[in-house]
């Protein structure tokens, strides 16, 4: 038996007037997802438990079968693991975005213009992180370069329990209400404020402005956490598996669960990602003997945050054509297989951030191919089946254990 999860990050949405009051999933042309829905199990699942923040971290933990109420220790340590950082039990990690803030004179008056600095290149950002370490590195604090705008700060014996805000949640908002607070927060805020002073005129940023790109003119610290400890995915489900993603967070969850992390050339985490390459990598892993592959595609989520309505529809269509379609064709040679397609959480275009609402899923099994009673895959059709899984972390049990 082969098992494939295809997760379109943030695919679920709300009806949009610009789409004739349809959601992107309803509007998208997606024959392969619709086929799975016609002959599989379609329903709704609550991936984010009540009282838990609706992030890709908590939601993907849930989809992979880990109750976030029990296993979640913060976002950044999962990313740190993916980056190969060796964490001690006393380390606290922080996600560090290189962001674009407006040029208002007072830092707290600035507006969050872009949480990704126009998706700054990894080469440019590595130089900026090097400069940041020149100013802020101590025996306890060190910054580590990641991919594009996503980086990590490790603080030995650092604080936890801070009220920190993801920058993608406050696009085009004044940052004054979302800055770190309290005694420990003041240390983070001081680094954020000072970073603007030396980053705004850094040669890399001056060159970016010359090219018509947004400068990475400030660090933004959030998502603190401590070293995670997940039970082995193999011990839970007795299958060997791989995770395929362009996002350190998802790679980190997979690595912590004992899954193999597979890098795909040209995988970017946005709509220009190598969709086909991800699908082929999944088939290669199955051919090489893996039983389970988790394919994560970030593009719909990025489009939701950026209010890119047509691009969100297009990203779903590309996932359907190049990922779902390619994988289904490649699975035909196996005697039996199961495919699970779903988002981790909604990222409504109208809100530009995540919500904890239930999401539609389709679970298809080759050996159980039969009409489901619905003719396609979207939020409304999934709700119509009245199948509802309230504890999202049990969906993986349903998928693998039957």
N, C-alpha and C positions, 0 to 999 in steps of 0.2 A: 504493500500500500504506500502510495506517495501522497504527501500533504503539502498544499501550497496556500499560504495566506497572502492576499494582495490587498494592502492597506493604502487607500488614498487619503492622505492626511487632510483632515478638515473638509472632506467632500460634502458632508451634509450641510444644509442651509435652510433659509426661510424663503417663502415666495417673494419675488422681486418684481416691482412694477415694470422695470425695464425688460423683463423677460415674460411679459404678458401674465404676470402673477404666478409664474412657475418658479421652482427652484432650479439651480444649475443641473442637478441630477435629472429633473424632469425634462429640461430643455435639451440636454445633450443627446446626441445620436450615439448610442452605445449598444449595438446588437449583441455583443458577446456577454455583457453583464445581464442584458434582458433575457438571453437564452438560458443562462444559469438560473435566473429567477423563475422562468417558466417551468423548469424541471427540477428545481431544488427546493430547499426550505427557505422561506423569506419571513423575516420578522424584525422586531426592534430589540435593541440591547442597551442597557444603561452601563456604559463603560466607565463613567465617573461617579463613584458613590457620593451620596449626600454628604455635604460638609467638606469634600475634597476639592482642591483647586483643579479646574478643567484644563490641564496642560497636556501636551503630547507625552510628557514623562509619565504622569499618572495613568493616562488613558492607554498608552501602549503597554505599560506594565499589566494593566487589566486584561487587555486583549491577549497577551501572551500567557495568561493564566495565573498572574500574581496579584493578590488583593493589595491595592496600594495603601489601604489603611494599615496593613501589617508590614509591608516591605519598603515603602517609599521613604527615603532618607534625604531627598533633595535632588534637584535636576543636575547641578553642576558636577557632583561626583560621578554620575553616570557618564557624562561627557569626558571627564578627566580619565576615566578608565579607558575609554576609546582612544584617547590621545596617548596612551601608554604611560601615564603618570603613575608612579608608585606612591600610594597614599598611606600614611600612618594612621593609627586609630585617633590621634590627636589633631589631625589635619581637618580644616574646614575649607571647602572649595566654594568659589563664587564664579558664576558665569560672567564673563566680561565681553560685552558688545562694544565694538567701535561704531559710534553713532554720529549722526549729523544733527547738531543743534543750531538754532538760529543765532544770529550775531548780536542779540540784545546785550547791553552792557553788563547787567546784573545776571549772574548765572541762573538764579531761581526764576527769572523772567523769561528764560529761553523756551523755545518750542521744539518739541521732538519732531524734526523734519523727516528723518529716515533712520530706522533701527539697524540698517545694514550698510549705510554709507554707499548707496548705489552698488551694493554687493561688491565691495572692495576686493581686489585680488588677494590671494594668500601671500604672494610675494611682497606686495606693498604693506599688508598688515603686519607681516613678520618684522619688517623694519620698524614699524611704529611700536610694536610690542617691545622691541629691543630698546627703543628710546624711553618707553614707559618704565622699564626696569631700571634704567639709569637714574631715574628720578625717585622711584618708590621701593626698589628692592631693599630688603633688610634680612636679618637672620631668620625672621619669621614669615615674611611676605615675599612671594615671587609670582610674576606673571608668565604664562606659557602660551605661545602662539598656537592657534588652531587653524581652522579653514575659513577663509573669507573674513567675515566680521565676527565670527564666533571664537572666543578665546577663554582662558581660564586663569583665575587667580587663586593661589593656595596660601592659606594663612594658618600656620601652625599654632594650635591652641586659640584659634579665632572664635568669634562669637557665633551662636546660632539663634534661631527664633526671631530674626529681624523682620521688619515689615518692608520688604523690597518689591519693587514693581517691574514686571517685564516690560522692556521698552516698546515691544510690538503692540502692547495694550494701550499705549498713549500717543499714537501717531497724531500729529497736528494739534496736540494739546500742550498747554503750558506746563512745565515740569514741576512747578513749585509745590503742588500737592502730592507729588510722588517721589520726593527725595528721601534718602535714608534719614531716620530720626533716632534720637537717643544718643547715649554716650558712645556706644560702639558704632552706631550709624554715622556719627560725626567723623570717624576716621575714614570711612568709605567716602563720605561726602567730600572731605578735604581732598582726597585723591582725584575725585571726579572733577572738582572745580579747578584744581591745579593742572590737570591734564589738558583742559581746554586752553589754558594760557600758553603751553608750549606746543600743543599739537596744531593749533590753528595756522601757525606760520611754518610748520615743518615742510621741507622741500617736497616731500611726497604729496602733501595736501595742496601746496601751491601749484604743483604740476597737474593735479587732478582738476582743480578749478579751471586751469588754462584749457583743459580738454573738455570742459563742460560737464564735469562729474562733481558729485557732492563730496566735500572733504570729510574725512573721519576725524572730527575735531574734539571728540571727548570719549572717555571710557564711560560705560554704564554698568554698574555692578548689581547683580541680582541672583536669585536662584541658589542660595547657599545650602550646603548640605554636608553630610559626613559619609564616610566609606560605607557602601552598601554591601549587603550579604544576602544573595538570592539562592534558594535551593536550585540544584541542577535541573534544567529542563529535561535532560535524559532520565534522571531519577524520577521525575514526576510522570513522564509519558512514555518512557522506553523507546524513544526515537532519537536518532542523531539529526542535527539540523544546522542550518546556516541562516544568517540574516544579511540582507542586501539593502543598503541605504546610503545616501549621501550625507546623512546627518549624524554627527558624533553622538548625540543623545541616544538614538536608536541603536547604533553600533554598540554603545556602552551597555545598554540594557541586555543586548544579545550576548556580549562577552561575559557579563556578570552571571548570565544564566547558563553559561557553558556552551553557547552556540558559536559557530565559526563566523567571523565577520568577513564579508567579501567586498572588496573595493572594485568599482566599475569605472573605467576610464570615461570621462565626460559626464559623470553623475554630479549634478550641481546643486540639487535641492530646490530648483525653480523650474519654470515651464520650458526652459532650454536644456533640460537634463537629457541624458541618454536613456530614454524610455526603453528602446529596443535592446540596448546593452544590458539593462537590468533583467529583462525577461530572459535573454540568452544565458546570462550568468546563473539564473535560477535553474534553467534546464540543465546547464553544465553541472551544477551541484548535485542534482538528482541523478544524472548519468554517472557521476563519480561515486555514487553510493549513499548519498544523504537521503533520509526519509522525509525530511521536513524543511521547507524553505519559507522564510518570512520576507516578503518583498514590500518595502516601504517606499512610497512616492510622496514627496513633500509638496509638489507643485500646487495642488488645490488650496492648501493652507496659506501659502505665500500670496496667492491671488486674492484670497479672502481678506487677509490683513491689508492688502494694498488697494482694495476696492476695485479690482480689475474684473469686471463682470464677465465680459466676453472671454477673457483669458481663463477664468475659472471653468466656464463651460468647455472651452477648448482643451484644457488640461484633463478633464474627465474623459473627453473623447479620445485623447491621445493614450491615456491609461487603458481604455477599452481596446483600442485598435492595436497598439504596439506591445502592451504588457499582457492583458488578459487574453487577447486573441492569439498572440504568439505562444503563450504558455499552454493554452488549451490544445493548440495544434501539436505541441511537443509532448503533451501528456497522452496522446492517443495511443501510443505504443504500449502503455502500461495496462496490465489486466484490470487494475482498479486504482482509483485516485479520488481525493477529495479536494475541493477548492473552497476557500472562504474569502469573500470580498466584503469589505466594510471600511468606513472611516474610523478614526480613533475618537473623534469628537466633531461637533459642528464648528465651523468658523464662518458665521453668517456675514455676508458682504455688508449688510446694513449696520452691523455692530463693529466689524473689523477686529474682532477678538474671539476667543474660544467661549463656548458655553458648555454646560454640563447636561444638556438635553440628550435623551436617548438617540441612537443612530440606527439606520437601517442596515441589516446584514443579509447576505445570501450565502447559504451553505449548500454546496452541490456535491453529490456523491455519484460516481459513474455507475456503481452497482445498484443505486436506489433511484435511478432516472425515472421520473414519473411526473405528470402534470401537477403543478402546485396550486392552480386556481387563480394565479395572477399572471399578467402578460408582460411584466417588466419590473425593473428595479429602480425604485426611488422611495422617498420618505412616505408619501401617501399610500402607495401600494403596499409597503411593508407594514404600515399601521393597520391596513385593512384586513390583514391575515389574523389579527388578534394574538399573534405569537409574541410574547414579551419575556425577555430574560432580565430580571431585575438585578442580579448579581453578575456583572460583566465578566469577572474573572472565571466564571464557570462555563463560559462559551467555549473556551479551549478544551475543557473536558468533553463537552458535547461534540466538538469537532473531531478530536482524536480518539477518544474512548467510546464514542457513540452513545 
